[in-house]
Amino acid sequence: MEGNKAVTLYETLFVVHPEKGSRMKEFIEKFKKVIEGQAGTVSQVDEWGSRDLAYKIEKQSKGYYTLMRYHASGRAVEELERNLKLTDGILRYLTVRAEEDSPVTNPSATRGHSEEPRHAVEESGAKAEPST
């Protein structure tokens, strides 16, 4: 029965190999069909474009980012992630459950935080004895 399935807002961010960036429209249509095939609805697709990766993935230092927001059941998310895993050219993906009233975060607005040194947090917990 369709009434039992909980429909929730999800966001999936996926990173495409830079050489496959020209096929972005094809990937987006494919993943939209997967969600809609599971009785979900895609509400927004944001193409962030080519960006530097935090670390190399499959010897690549850049990737083509796309964020999809959609309402779907958990089964639709499982099917989407299965397709992402099997699609050649997808470097990474991440799906999160989003709040209904949360705005899409502008990726350029958060850049200032990512440039802070990461090691500062790690060093604060461990104190080393001075060597003499």
C-alpha positions, 0 to 999 in steps of 0.5 A: 500500500502506498500510504505506508511509505514515508516520503522525506526530503533528501539531498544527494551530492555526487562528484563526476570524473572531470573527463565525464563532465560533458555527460552531466545532463545524461547523468542527471536525467538517469538519476531523476528517472531512478527517483521518479521510478520509485514514486519520488519527485525531484524538486531541485538540481544544482550543478556546482560545476568543476571544483577542486577535491579535498584529496585525490580520488582515482588520481583526480584532483578535480571533480564535477559536483551536482546536488539533487534535492528530492522527496522520496522513500528510503527504498528510492534512496537505496535504488539511487545509491545502487545506480550511483555505485554502478555508474562509471564516472561517479567518483563519490556520492553522499545522501543526507536527509534534509530539513523541509525548511532548510535552504540549499547552502551556497557552496561558495559561502562555505569556502571560508570555513574549509580553508582553516587549518584542520590540524589545529583541532587534532593538536589541541587534544594531545599535549607533547612533552618538550624534548630537550 
